[in-house]
């Protein structure tokens, strides 16, 4: 059972938060890339969708080698997105329509174009400039062997060697991701002070919170020791483990020398003091994929961060047993530290939900059903742009790809670009209304029926488009705020739970129509929303409900 503690909820505890990948949201200046004025122009759409806040992926100054997560100045706006006045206007305009604003902060690494890294290249080994990063001498007589055998999460080695001013090979620096993203040394006091300055900079501008990129990666242990299976660990961290025995994966993830080290928590205790010093319930959410999952709760203890993404649903199949166990485990774990759960089904780093559910018509059915299930759970929910349109991963030619994962794995891993293709706004306009120029990634021509305007037109009460389904469920879920959670049924095919005494939610993960018995108090009820067309609900007798295949249904008890 999930029970609120009786205290008034803070805005973020059960909020629906919409992730905007600015480069692919809306372009107003015609350069083919989305921008901040474009986001401002679509605030009414987001308000109508029913979300409470927006989270913006990085729009800071960056050479854009990794979609903006290679930040060269975290306290300025990259010209491709606009300027600082646009950022301030976005925060102000969002607040005017009742939307909170969360921005990304990227504390694990800086771009190699950052002024600090350039200074490090111009400085000698052992200098204070190099101490801000992880610079080490190589091994072997001529230093040609990296300091350890760690692999980059993006593929290839996690170390690159610099060239000294005399043209000779020099030291090596650590980069857990792309070689243009140098990991910062969080034992260095300058690093702490610089990020605290960045936090205050954006809090002073009025942002309501931060999404913390690679929140579990700041502290590294035993940095000069080899790992027993670096390539296997990298595969496990990238979830490239279809042929890896579960026991091997569990063993590899149980002790990662550069992720989820205990030292990160003191950093976030200090950050929490900064958040709490500002009015308006400023919040933070950690991107931290840790193992075992119970360790995730350490990040949301009362004196640390506010939320942590629950990644069980990000990799979940449409399977009743798995989903019920994931919900139960999550609710129990966060309750131990008095934190609310936080659910996410997709983001800019993962396959889109429809594709993960298998694609095609069946994938869409499952995606609609798992979304409706998720929106009914207690806690916060995150929606990745385009998820509400039922977009699949876009097919791309290798010539179009830009993700460093694609290049560092030599094309073995196609990367994340398929989930980052620009949004289709209007099928009647060039480039679906995203841009008057050439989109930075091509929008599939067959997305005509998936555009925002096309889905708005499909407004039959018994046959909701993806967009209308999300609009309705995000509005209706507000009825559940502060309501208790109790299981009604957990079987191999059906999940059922109640929210308070008036609402019941059922998911049928099988391919057959099934009947369930409602609680005795639901002898008279009405269907609030169903992920399947409602004519497929079949006949429902007193106290029973017919569930269509691969569907989720919300019902309300009539008094």
Backbone torsions as a table, in degrees:
resi	resn	phi	psi	omega
1	UNK	NA	139.3	174.9
2	UNK	-107.2	121.1	-176.2
3	UNK	-127.8	126.6	175.5
4	UNK	-64.2	152.8	-175.3
5	UNK	-84.0	8.3	176.5
6	UNK	88.3	-10.0	179.2
7	UNK	-86.5	156.7	178.4
8	UNK	-62.2	135.4	-179.2
9	UNK	-71.9	142.1	170.1
10	UNK	-84.0	158.6	-168.8
11	UNK	-58.0	-34.0	-172.0
12	UNK	-84.4	-12.5	-171.8
13	UNK	-67.0	-32.8	178.1
14	UNK	-131.1	28.6	-177.2
15	UNK	-77.9	152.1	167.4
16	UNK	-98.8	119.8	-173.7
17	UNK	-118.5	130.9	-172.8
18	UNK	-104.5	121.8	178.2
19	UNK	-84.5	124.0	175.3
20	UNK	-104.9	123.5	170.8
21	UNK	-96.8	94.4	-164.8
22	UNK	-52.8	-35.4	-176.8
23	UNK	-63.2	-22.2	-175.0
24	UNK	-119.2	13.7	-174.5
25	UNK	-91.8	-64.3	179.6
26	UNK	-157.2	126.6	179.4
27	UNK	-104.3	125.1	178.0
28	UNK	-105.9	-21.4	-175.8
29	UNK	-96.8	1.7	172.5
30	UNK	80.0	14.7	-179.5
31	UNK	-90.7	2.2	177.3
32	UNK	90.2	-2.5	178.7
33	UNK	-123.8	140.0	178.9
34	UNK	-62.2	159.3	-176.6
35	UNK	-146.5	171.4	-177.8
36	UNK	-65.8	-40.8	173.5
37	UNK	-57.8	-33.2	176.7
38	UNK	-63.9	-39.7	177.0
39	UNK	-63.0	-44.3	179.6
40	UNK	-57.7	-39.6	-177.1
41	UNK	-67.4	-16.2	-176.5
42	UNK	-112.8	13.8	180.0
43	UNK	-62.0	-34.5	179.6
44	UNK	-65.2	-35.4	176.3
45	UNK	-62.3	-43.6	-178.3
46	UNK	-67.6	-38.3	177.4
47	UNK	-65.0	-42.8	179.0
48	UNK	-64.7	-32.6	179.2
49	UNK	-62.4	-31.7	176.6
50	UNK	104.9	14.2	178.1
51	UNK	-83.1	162.4	-178.0
52	UNK	-101.9	-20.9	-176.0
53	UNK	-155.9	162.6	173.7
54	UNK	-120.8	143.7	173.0
55	UNK	-116.0	125.2	-178.9
56	UNK	-101.3	121.9	169.2
57	UNK	-63.0	164.7	-168.7
58	UNK	-53.8	133.6	172.7
59	UNK	-122.4	18.9	-176.5
60	UNK	-82.3	167.4	178.0
61	UNK	-56.5	128.3	-173.5
62	UNK	-163.3	144.3	171.6
63	UNK	-73.5	-5.0	173.3
64	UNK	63.1	42.1	174.7
65	UNK	-81.2	-20.8	177.5
66	UNK	-138.5	57.0	174.0
67	UNK	57.6	30.1	177.9
68	UNK	91.8	-10.3	177.4
69	UNK	-80.2	2.8	169.5
70	UNK	-103.1	85.2	-170.4
71	UNK	-86.2	128.3	176.5
72	UNK	-103.3	-16.6	172.6
73	UNK	-154.3	102.3	-175.9
74	UNK	-76.6	-0.9	-179.1
75	UNK	-118.4	32.1	175.7
76	UNK	-151.5	165.2	-177.6
77	UNK	-103.4	132.8	177.2
78	UNK	-67.8	136.3	-178.9
79	UNK	-55.7	-25.9	179.1
80	UNK	-64.5	-22.1	-179.3
81	UNK	-104.2	-10.0	-177.5
82	UNK	128.4	-143.2	178.3
83	UNK	-139.8	-176.5	-175.0
84	UNK	-63.1	-33.9	178.9
85	UNK	-63.6	-32.0	176.8
86	UNK	-68.0	-39.2	178.7
87	UNK	-64.3	-44.2	179.1
88	UNK	-64.1	-42.0	178.8
89	UNK	-62.9	-40.2	179.2
90	UNK	-60.7	-46.5	179.6
91	UNK	-61.1	-44.9	-177.9
92	UNK	-66.6	-45.0	-177.7
93	UNK	-68.4	-36.4	176.7
94	UNK	-63.4	-42.9	179.2
95	UNK	-63.4	-35.2	-179.6
96	UNK	-62.1	-34.4	-179.0
97	UNK	-95.7	7.6	175.3
98	UNK	86.8	23.5	177.9
99	UNK	-109.0	132.0	173.4
100	UNK	-80.8	161.8	-176.8
101	UNK	-127.9	123.6	175.4
102	UNK	-114.6	136.0	178.8
103	UNK	-119.2	158.5	178.2
104	UNK	-78.8	147.3	166.0
105	UNK	-130.9	137.8	-171.3
106	UNK	-119.9	85.4	-172.7
107	UNK	-89.8	-8.2	-177.5
108	UNK	-76.0	-30.2	-173.3
109	UNK	-154.3	161.0	170.5
110	UNK	-117.6	155.9	170.8
111	UNK	-62.9	149.5	174.9
112	UNK	-70.0	-4.5	172.8
113	UNK	-91.4	-2.6	177.9
114	UNK	-65.5	146.7	-177.8
115	UNK	-58.0	-32.7	178.6
116	UNK	-65.1	-44.2	-177.0
117	UNK	-70.1	-37.1	176.5
118	UNK	-61.5	-39.4	177.4
119	UNK	-65.9	-36.0	178.7
120	UNK	-64.3	-39.3	178.8
121	UNK	-66.1	-29.5	-179.1
122	UNK	-87.3	1.0	-175.5
123	UNK	-113.2	167.4	-176.7
124	UNK	-85.7	157.3	171.9
125	UNK	-54.2	139.1	-178.9
126	UNK	85.6	-0.7	-179.0
127	UNK	-76.7	161.9	178.3
128	UNK	-65.8	-27.6	179.3
129	UNK	-67.0	-40.6	179.3
130	UNK	-77.2	-21.4	-178.8
131	UNK	-68.7	-13.1	177.6
132	UNK	-76.9	-15.3	-179.8
133	UNK	-122.2	-171.6	178.1
134	UNK	-107.3	84.2	175.6
135	UNK	-99.4	131.5	178.0
136	UNK	-142.8	154.5	172.3
137	UNK	-70.9	149.9	176.3
138	UNK	-78.1	170.4	178.6
139	UNK	-95.2	168.2	-178.1
140	UNK	87.8	169.8	-175.1
141	UNK	-61.4	-37.7	-177.6
142	UNK	-106.7	10.4	177.5
143	UNK	69.4	21.7	-174.8
144	UNK	-84.6	-6.7	179.6
145	UNK	-100.3	130.3	-179.1
146	UNK	-55.2	157.3	-177.7
147	UNK	-59.0	-30.6	171.1
148	UNK	-149.9	-177.7	-173.6
149	UNK	-100.1	17.4	-177.5
150	UNK	-61.9	147.9	177.6
151	UNK	-107.1	150.1	173.9
152	UNK	-70.2	143.3	175.4
153	UNK	-60.6	-27.5	-179.7
154	UNK	-86.1	0.1	-177.9
155	UNK	104.8	150.8	-179.3
156	UNK	79.5	-176.0	-177.7
157	UNK	-71.4	156.7	178.7
158	UNK	-93.5	10.3	-179.0
159	UNK	-130.1	143.2	172.1
160	UNK	-129.7	146.0	-177.7
161	UNK	-99.6	138.3	179.6
162	UNK	-95.3	162.2	176.3
163	UNK	-106.1	127.5	-178.9
164	UNK	-73.1	170.5	-177.3
165	UNK	-62.1	-23.6	178.6
166	UNK	-87.7	5.6	178.0
167	UNK	87.4	-0.9	-178.8
168	UNK	-90.7	150.5	176.5
169	UNK	-59.9	138.3	-176.2
170	UNK	-116.8	-140.0	-178.4
171	UNK	-76.5	174.5	176.8
172	UNK	-111.3	147.3	173.6
173	UNK	-122.5	150.1	-176.1
174	UNK	-86.7	136.7	171.8
175	UNK	-145.4	107.1	-179.0
176	UNK	-71.1	-14.2	179.0
177	UNK	-118.8	-125.4	-178.2
178	UNK	-75.4	158.0	179.6
179	UNK	-65.8	-15.5	176.5
180	UNK	-89.2	8.0	-179.5
181	UNK	-124.5	90.9	-175.6
182	UNK	-80.9	124.6	-179.5
183	UNK	-65.2	137.5	178.9
184	UNK	-85.1	152.2	-180.0
185	UNK	-98.0	103.4	-174.8
186	UNK	-82.5	7.4	167.1
187	UNK	-86.0	-3.2	-178.0
188	UNK	-93.9	125.9	-175.7
189	UNK	-65.5	-31.2	178.2
190	UNK	-61.4	-36.6	179.1
191	UNK	-63.6	-45.3	178.3
192	UNK	-57.8	-49.3	-176.2
193	UNK	-64.6	-38.1	-178.5
194	UNK	-65.5	-41.8	-179.4
195	UNK	-73.5	-31.8	174.2
196	UNK	-65.1	-35.9	175.9
197	UNK	-64.9	-40.2	178.7
198	UNK	-64.9	-42.6	177.6
199	UNK	-57.9	-49.5	-178.1
200	UNK	-65.7	-34.6	179.8
201	UNK	-57.8	-49.2	-176.9
202	UNK	-79.2	-31.6	173.7
203	UNK	-63.2	-39.1	177.0
204	UNK	-65.7	-28.0	177.5
205	UNK	-77.4	-11.7	175.0
206	UNK	107.1	7.2	179.4
207	UNK	-65.5	152.5	-175.8
208	UNK	-96.4	-8.0	179.8
209	UNK	175.4	-179.6	-177.4
210	UNK	-134.4	140.0	165.6
211	UNK	-99.5	124.0	-172.0
212	UNK	-99.0	111.1	-178.1
213	UNK	-71.1	136.9	178.6
214	UNK	44.8	51.2	-174.1
215	UNK	-62.7	-22.5	-177.6
216	UNK	-91.9	4.7	-169.7
217	UNK	-106.5	3.3	-168.8
218	UNK	-71.3	-33.7	-175.8
219	UNK	-104.3	132.2	178.5
220	UNK	-116.1	136.6	177.0
221	UNK	-109.0	152.8	172.1
222	UNK	47.0	50.5	-168.6
223	UNK	-67.6	-20.1	-179.1
224	UNK	-99.9	12.6	178.4
225	UNK	-105.4	139.4	176.2
226	UNK	-68.3	153.6	173.0
227	UNK	-94.5	147.6	-176.2
228	UNK	-66.9	-27.3	-178.5
229	UNK	-150.4	72.1	-174.1
230	UNK	-62.7	-39.6	-179.4
231	UNK	-69.9	-39.3	176.8
232	UNK	-64.2	-39.8	177.9
233	UNK	-62.5	-42.8	179.5
234	UNK	-62.6	-42.7	177.5
235	UNK	-61.6	-42.8	-179.5
236	UNK	-63.7	-40.3	-179.2
237	UNK	-70.0	-30.1	177.5
238	UNK	-88.9	1.6	-178.3
239	UNK	63.8	24.1	176.3
240	UNK	-90.2	66.9	-166.8
241	UNK	-132.2	26.1	-175.4
242	UNK	-60.2	-30.6	-178.8
243	UNK	-108.0	15.4	-179.1
244	UNK	-100.5	125.3	177.3
245	UNK	-55.3	141.5	-177.0
246	UNK	-56.8	-39.9	-178.6
247	UNK	-61.8	-38.2	179.1
248	UNK	-66.5	-43.3	179.7
249	UNK	-63.8	-44.4	179.9
250	UNK	-60.0	-41.9	-179.6
251	UNK	-65.0	-42.4	-178.7
252	UNK	-65.1	-40.6	-175.3
253	UNK	-82.1	-7.4	-176.4
254	UNK	-74.2	-19.0	-179.2
255	UNK	-153.4	88.5	180.0
256	UNK	-98.4	118.3	-171.8
257	UNK	-65.9	-13.9	-177.5
258	UNK	-119.3	5.5	177.9
259	UNK	-128.6	145.0	170.9
260	UNK	57.0	44.7	174.2
261	UNK	-87.3	150.2	-172.0
262	UNK	-59.9	-25.4	-176.9
263	UNK	-64.7	-17.5	-178.3
264	UNK	-66.7	-25.9	-171.3
265	UNK	-70.6	-31.3	176.9
266	UNK	-67.1	-33.8	176.1
267	UNK	-60.1	-46.7	-175.3
268	UNK	-75.8	-24.3	172.4
269	UNK	-64.8	-39.4	177.3
270	UNK	-68.1	-40.1	178.4
271	UNK	-64.0	-39.1	-178.5
272	UNK	-60.0	-37.2	177.7
273	UNK	-61.2	-37.2	177.7
274	UNK	-67.2	-48.0	179.1
275	UNK	-56.3	-45.3	-176.0
276	UNK	-70.4	-16.5	-180.0
277	UNK	-80.0	-7.8	179.8
278	UNK	-104.6	148.0	178.0
279	UNK	-76.9	162.9	170.4
280	UNK	93.0	18.9	175.9
281	UNK	56.4	53.7	175.7
282	UNK	-65.3	144.9	-172.7
283	UNK	-133.7	172.0	178.9
284	UNK	-145.1	145.9	177.4
285	UNK	-132.3	131.0	-175.0
286	UNK	-95.2	131.4	164.6
287	UNK	-90.4	99.9	-176.9
288	UNK	-145.4	103.7	180.0
289	UNK	-94.5	100.2	-171.5
290	UNK	-118.5	162.4	-176.9
291	UNK	-141.2	131.6	-5.2
292	UNK	-68.8	166.0	-174.0
293	UNK	-63.3	-23.1	179.3
294	UNK	-61.2	-24.2	178.8
295	UNK	-69.9	-18.8	178.1
296	UNK	-61.1	-30.7	-177.6
297	UNK	-66.8	-20.8	179.0
298	UNK	-63.0	-27.9	-177.7
299	UNK	-76.8	-17.7	-176.2
300	UNK	-118.7	29.9	170.5
301	UNK	-66.6	159.2	-170.3
302	UNK	-54.1	-25.0	-178.4
303	UNK	-105.8	14.9	179.0
304	UNK	-118.3	-129.2	-175.3
305	UNK	-84.6	171.9	-173.1
306	UNK	-95.5	-38.7	-178.4
307	UNK	-137.1	157.1	169.6
308	UNK	-138.4	135.1	-179.8
309	UNK	-59.8	134.6	172.8
310	UNK	-91.4	109.7	-173.4
311	UNK	-91.2	-1.5	177.8
312	UNK	-58.6	-41.1	-178.7
313	UNK	-76.0	-18.8	179.6
314	UNK	-71.2	-20.8	179.3
315	UNK	-118.7	5.9	-172.6
316	UNK	-71.0	145.1	166.9
317	UNK	-90.3	167.4	178.2
318	UNK	-83.2	80.4	-173.1
319	UNK	-139.1	120.7	-172.8
320	UNK	-59.9	-43.5	-176.8
321	UNK	-65.1	-46.0	179.4
322	UNK	-62.1	-46.7	-176.0
323	UNK	-64.9	-43.7	179.5
324	UNK	-63.1	-42.5	178.7
325	UNK	-64.6	-39.0	179.5
326	UNK	-64.9	-42.4	178.4
327	UNK	-63.3	-49.0	-178.6
328	UNK	-59.5	-46.9	-179.4
329	UNK	-61.8	-44.2	-179.0
330	UNK	-63.5	-47.0	-178.2
331	UNK	-63.0	-38.3	178.9
332	UNK	-68.1	-42.5	-175.8
333	UNK	-67.1	-46.1	-178.1
334	UNK	-71.5	-29.5	178.2
335	UNK	-63.0	-29.8	-178.6
336	UNK	-64.7	-22.7	178.9
337	UNK	-119.1	16.0	177.7
338	UNK	56.0	39.4	178.3
339	UNK	-111.2	152.4	176.7
340	UNK	-82.0	149.9	174.4
341	UNK	-73.3	158.0	179.8
342	UNK	-138.0	126.3	-171.9
343	UNK	-114.4	142.4	178.1
344	UNK	-146.0	134.9	-178.2
345	UNK	-107.0	-21.1	179.3
346	UNK	-163.1	161.2	174.0
347	UNK	-159.5	-173.8	-174.6
348	UNK	-71.2	-10.8	-178.6
349	UNK	-103.7	0.2	-172.7
350	UNK	-128.8	162.1	174.7
351	UNK	-59.6	147.7	176.9
352	UNK	-65.4	153.6	-171.7
353	UNK	-58.0	-46.7	-178.6
354	UNK	-59.6	-42.5	179.4
355	UNK	-67.2	-40.4	179.0
356	UNK	-64.6	-29.8	177.5
357	UNK	-82.4	4.6	174.7
358	UNK	111.9	-10.4	177.9
359	UNK	74.3	173.1	178.7
360	UNK	67.8	-165.4	-176.7
361	UNK	-63.6	-41.8	179.9
362	UNK	-66.8	-40.5	177.5
363	UNK	-61.7	-36.5	177.6
364	UNK	-67.3	-41.6	177.9
365	UNK	-58.7	-47.3	-179.0
366	UNK	-66.1	-38.9	-179.9
367	UNK	-64.2	-42.7	177.9
368	UNK	-61.7	-41.5	-176.1
369	UNK	-69.6	-44.0	-178.4
370	UNK	-70.8	-30.6	175.6
371	UNK	-64.9	-45.1	-179.5
372	UNK	-65.8	-36.8	174.1
373	UNK	-61.4	-48.0	-176.7
374	UNK	-63.9	-41.0	-178.8
375	UNK	-65.8	-17.4	-179.6
376	UNK	-91.8	-7.8	-177.7
377	UNK	-77.4	154.0	176.4
378	UNK	-69.4	149.1	178.9
379	UNK	103.9	-168.5	-178.3
380	UNK	-88.9	157.6	178.3
381	UNK	-136.1	139.6	178.5
382	UNK	-111.5	137.1	-179.1
383	UNK	-121.7	121.7	178.7
384	UNK	-83.9	135.2	-176.8
385	UNK	-49.4	132.2	-177.8
386	UNK	91.9	-19.2	175.0
387	UNK	-60.2	-37.8	-179.2
388	UNK	-71.9	-9.0	176.5
389	UNK	-100.8	-4.2	-177.4
390	UNK	69.4	31.8	-179.5
391	UNK	-70.4	139.1	170.2
392	UNK	-90.4	175.1	169.3
393	UNK	-61.8	133.7	-179.2
394	UNK	-79.6	135.8	175.0
395	UNK	-71.5	132.0	-178.0
396	UNK	-131.1	147.2	171.0
397	UNK	-78.8	154.4	179.6
398	UNK	-60.3	-28.1	-179.8
399	UNK	-66.7	-23.4	-179.0
400	UNK	-87.2	-17.3	-171.3
401	UNK	-70.6	144.9	-178.7
402	UNK	-129.6	-8.1	-176.3
403	UNK	-66.6	131.1	177.6
404	UNK	-62.0	-23.3	177.0
405	UNK	-60.6	-40.4	179.4
406	UNK	-61.0	-43.5	-176.1
407	UNK	-77.3	-38.5	-177.1
408	UNK	-73.0	-23.8	176.2
409	UNK	-97.1	8.6	-179.9
410	UNK	56.0	38.8	174.5
411	UNK	83.8	-3.8	178.0
412	UNK	-64.2	-44.5	173.6
413	UNK	-100.8	119.2	-176.0
414	UNK	-70.5	-11.4	176.7
415	UNK	84.8	-166.6	-168.0
416	UNK	-108.4	5.4	-175.3
417	UNK	-62.2	-30.4	-178.0
418	UNK	-60.6	-26.5	178.7
419	UNK	-92.0	-1.6	-173.5
420	UNK	-112.7	7.2	179.9
421	UNK	-63.1	141.3	-177.1
422	UNK	-55.8	154.3	-178.6
423	UNK	-73.2	141.9	173.4
424	UNK	-90.6	111.1	-177.6
425	UNK	-89.3	-47.3	-173.7
426	UNK	-142.6	119.2	-176.9
427	UNK	-68.2	-18.3	-178.1
428	UNK	-85.4	-7.4	-176.4
429	UNK	-108.6	156.2	175.8
430	UNK	-59.4	139.5	179.8
431	UNK	53.3	31.7	176.5
432	UNK	58.0	24.8	177.9
433	UNK	76.4	5.4	178.9
434	UNK	-73.8	-41.6	-175.8
435	UNK	-154.3	153.9	172.0
436	UNK	-88.6	-6.5	178.2
437	UNK	-101.9	-152.2	178.3
438	UNK	-97.7	119.9	-179.6
439	UNK	-58.2	143.0	-177.9
440	UNK	-64.8	-25.3	166.9
441	UNK	-129.2	139.5	-176.4
442	UNK	-69.2	139.3	177.0
443	UNK	-91.6	127.0	-177.4
444	UNK	-57.9	134.5	-178.8
445	UNK	-65.2	-24.6	-177.2
446	UNK	-86.4	13.9	176.0
447	UNK	-88.1	18.3	-176.4
448	UNK	-55.5	-44.9	-177.7
449	UNK	-80.0	-5.4	-177.4
450	UNK	-100.0	-3.1	-178.2
451	UNK	-67.7	159.9	179.7
452	UNK	-57.3	-49.3	-176.2
453	UNK	-65.2	-38.2	178.9
454	UNK	-63.9	-39.4	-178.3
455	UNK	-76.5	-26.5	173.8
456	UNK	-66.4	-33.4	-178.9
457	UNK	-69.7	-29.0	179.9
458	UNK	-85.2	90.9	-169.0
459	UNK	-127.4	33.8	177.0
460	UNK	-75.1	135.9	-174.7
461	UNK	-62.2	-32.5	-176.4
462	UNK	-97.0	1.5	-178.9
463	UNK	-144.7	79.5	-173.6
464	UNK	-78.9	136.1	169.9
465	UNK	-67.4	167.9	175.6
466	UNK	-53.1	-48.5	-176.8
467	UNK	-60.9	-46.5	-179.6
468	UNK	-67.1	-33.2	176.7
469	UNK	-62.8	-46.2	179.7
470	UNK	-66.3	-43.2	178.9
471	UNK	-57.6	-45.0	-176.1
472	UNK	-70.4	-43.8	-177.0
473	UNK	-69.6	-37.2	179.4
474	UNK	-68.1	-28.9	174.2
475	UNK	-76.0	-46.0	-176.4
476	UNK	-67.0	-31.1	-176.5
477	UNK	-62.9	-20.2	177.7
478	UNK	-64.4	-22.1	176.3
479	UNK	-66.2	-22.9	-176.5
480	UNK	-87.1	-8.1	-174.7
481	UNK	-50.7	129.9	178.0
482	UNK	68.3	12.3	179.5
483	UNK	-89.2	143.0	177.5
484	UNK	-66.0	155.7	177.5
485	UNK	-114.8	129.7	175.1
486	UNK	-140.4	140.4	176.6
487	UNK	-72.1	140.4	173.0
488	UNK	-109.3	-37.9	179.0
489	UNK	-157.3	140.1	173.6
490	UNK	-138.6	106.2	179.2
491	UNK	-129.7	-174.3	178.2
492	UNK	-73.0	-15.4	-177.4
493	UNK	-120.1	-25.4	-170.3
494	UNK	-129.2	137.4	169.0
495	UNK	-114.3	133.7	175.3
496	UNK	-140.4	137.0	177.2
497	UNK	-151.2	159.7	178.3
498	UNK	-108.7	152.2	169.7
499	UNK	-120.2	107.0	-173.4
500	UNK	68.3	-158.3	-177.8
501	UNK	-97.5	-6.6	-172.6
502	UNK	-107.6	-16.3	-170.7
503	UNK	-124.7	139.8	176.4
504	UNK	-133.1	142.3	-177.0
505	UNK	-126.5	132.7	-179.9
506	UNK	-131.8	135.7	174.8
507	UNK	-122.1	129.3	176.4
508	UNK	-107.9	108.8	-176.9
509	UNK	-92.6	4.9	-179.5
510	UNK	-92.7	171.1	177.7
511	UNK	-91.7	10.5	-179.1
512	UNK	-119.4	152.4	172.9
513	UNK	-70.8	134.9	-178.2
514	UNK	-129.5	154.7	177.7
515	UNK	-112.2	137.6	176.0
516	UNK	-125.9	152.4	175.6
517	UNK	-94.0	130.2	179.0
518	UNK	-82.7	161.9	174.7
519	UNK	-56.3	153.9	-176.4
520	UNK	-55.8	-33.4	-177.7
521	UNK	-72.2	-9.7	-178.4
522	UNK	-98.8	37.2	179.6
523	UNK	-64.9	-22.2	173.2
524	UNK	-129.9	127.4	-174.5
525	UNK	-152.5	168.5	173.6
526	UNK	-134.0	149.6	176.1
527	UNK	-80.8	123.6	179.3
528	UNK	-81.8	-46.0	-177.4
529	UNK	-163.5	147.6	177.9
530	UNK	-139.7	140.6	-179.0
531	UNK	-72.2	-22.4	176.2
532	UNK	-94.8	158.2	173.3
533	UNK	-54.5	135.8	-170.1
534	UNK	-70.2	-15.9	175.3
535	UNK	-70.9	-12.9	177.4
536	UNK	-85.2	-4.9	-177.9
537	UNK	-62.7	-24.7	-178.4
538	UNK	73.4	-175.3	-178.4
539	UNK	-81.7	136.4	176.5
540	UNK	-118.9	120.7	178.5
541	UNK	-87.1	-177.8	179.6
542	UNK	-62.8	123.9	176.9
543	UNK	76.0	5.5	177.7
544	UNK	-128.9	157.0	-179.1
545	UNK	-137.6	131.0	176.3
546	UNK	-90.3	123.5	-177.2
547	UNK	-104.2	120.9	176.3
548	UNK	-64.2	160.7	176.7
549	UNK	-60.4	144.8	175.0
550	UNK	46.7	64.3	-175.6
551	UNK	-148.2	161.7	170.5
552	UNK	-129.0	137.8	-178.0
553	UNK	-130.8	134.0	172.7
554	UNK	-105.2	134.1	176.5
555	UNK	-126.2	153.1	178.5
556	UNK	-120.1	133.9	176.9
557	UNK	-73.6	134.3	176.8
558	UNK	-96.6	132.8	-177.0
559	UNK	-79.1	NA	NA
